[in-house]
Amino acid sequence: MKRIKAKRPGQRLDPESYGQLRKQILQRDGWRCQVCGSRKDLQVHHKQLRSQQGSDDDLNLITLCAGCHEALHRPCFISFRSNQ
């Protein structure tokens, strides 16, 4: 599998490259939310947010369903990031 080269934090990938990277992350994570195991409404989340200098590197990306992704961005959510 061809690996998409991550851009430096603060720079966005072009839409085609991001689409390829997104597909790679979904495949790596078995097309399942890494919190609840759902296979519906999957999204790719930056563990370290782009606004906090997070990169598009695959080690900084994780598959989440829309519900878990939304919950993660709520202030009261207990983060799984502390374990990684």
C-alpha positions in Angstrom: 0.0 0.0 0.0 1.4 3.4 -1.0 1.7 5.6 2.1 0.6 9.2 1.8 3.3 11.6 3.0 2.0 13.8 5.9 2.2 17.5 5.7 3.7 19.6 8.4 1.2 20.8 11.1 -0.8 23.8 9.9 -0.7 22.7 6.3 -3.6 20.7 4.9 -3.4 17.9 2.4 -5.1 18.4 -1.0 -8.6 16.8 -1.1 -7.4 13.8 -3.2 -4.5 13.0 -0.9 -6.6 13.4 2.2 -9.2 11.0 0.7 -6.5 8.4 0.1 -5.1 8.9 3.7 -8.6 8.7 5.1 -9.2 5.4 3.3 -5.8 4.0 4.6 -6.8 4.9 8.2 -10.2 3.3 7.8 -8.6 0.1 6.4 -6.0 0.0 9.1 -8.6 0.3 11.8 -10.7 -2.5 10.2 -13.5 -0.1 9.2 -14.7 0.1 12.8 -14.9 2.9 15.4 -11.9 2.4 17.7 -14.1 3.4 20.7 -17.4 1.5 20.3 -16.8 -0.8 17.4 -19.5 0.7 15.2 -19.2 0.4 11.4 -21.6 3.3 10.6 -20.9 7.0 10.0 -17.1 6.6 10.3 -14.8 9.6 10.5 -11.1 10.1 10.9 -10.1 12.0 14.0 -6.8 13.8 14.7 -5.7 12.6 18.2 -3.6 15.8 18.6 -5.8 18.4 17.0 -4.6 20.3 13.9 -5.3 23.5 15.9 -2.8 22.2 18.4 -0.2 21.5 15.8 -1.3 17.9 15.2 -0.1 16.4 12.0 -1.8 14.2 9.3 0.6 11.4 10.2 -1.1 8.1 10.4 0.0 7.7 14.1 -2.0 10.8 14.9 -5.2 9.6 13.2 -7.9 7.2 14.5 -11.3 6.0 13.1 -14.3 7.1 15.1 -18.0 6.9 14.4 -19.8 10.2 14.3 -21.3 9.7 17.7 -18.0 9.0 19.5 -16.3 11.7 17.5 -18.9 14.3 18.6 -18.7 13.0 22.2 -14.9 13.3 22.1 -15.1 17.0 21.4 -17.4 17.6 24.3 -15.6 19.0 27.3 -16.9 16.3 29.7 -15.6 13.4 27.6 -13.0 11.2 29.3 -10.3 11.0 26.7 -8.6 7.8 25.5 -5.6 10.0 24.5 -4.1 9.7 27.9 -3.5 6.0 27.3 -1.6 6.5 24.1 
